[in-house]
Amino acid sequence: MVLLTFNERDFVLLAQRWVAEGRQHAGILLSDQFTRRQLGELLRRVLRFLNTVSAGEMVNTIRYLTEFR
């Protein structure tokens, strides 16, 4: 399961720490914070992400939801 968050500062540091410790994670998908009115756009981007990137490609990586506009 990939983690979707807009908390870039904390989760980039956590991912770096995990890599340094030799641990694996399923991946982190970073997003801008969306308002309720923008929920449809958030869902469209997440669907594009899900239809483009496999779970295996996300292991130990950080991607940005802006890639999937």
ChimeraX attribute file (.defattr): number of C-alpha atoms within 10 A of each C-alpha:
attribute: neighborCount
match mode: 1-to-1
recipient: residues
	/A:1	10
	/A:2	15
	/A:3	12
	/A:4	15
	/A:5	16
	/A:6	15
	/A:7	12
	/A:8	16
	/A:9	8
	/A:10	10
	/A:11	17
	/A:12	15
	/A:13	11
	/A:14	12
	/A:15	19
	/A:16	14
	/A:17	12
	/A:18	14
	/A:19	14
	/A:20	9
	/A:21	9
	/A:22	8
	/A:23	11
	/A:24	12
	/A:25	15
	/A:26	15
	/A:27	20
	/A:28	23
	/A:29	20
	/A:30	19
	/A:31	19
	/A:32	13
	/A:33	12
	/A:34	12
	/A:35	10
	/A:36	9
	/A:37	8
	/A:38	10
	/A:39	11
	/A:40	12
	/A:41	14
	/A:42	20
	/A:43	11
	/A:44	13
	/A:45	17
	/A:46	19
	/A:47	12
	/A:48	14
	/A:49	19
	/A:50	12
	/A:51	9
	/A:52	10
	/A:53	10
	/A:54	10
	/A:55	11
	/A:56	10
	/A:57	11
	/A:58	17
	/A:59	15
	/A:60	17
	/A:61	18
	/A:62	18
	/A:63	15
	/A:64	16
	/A:65	20
	/A:66	14
	/A:67	10
	/A:68	15
	/A:69	11
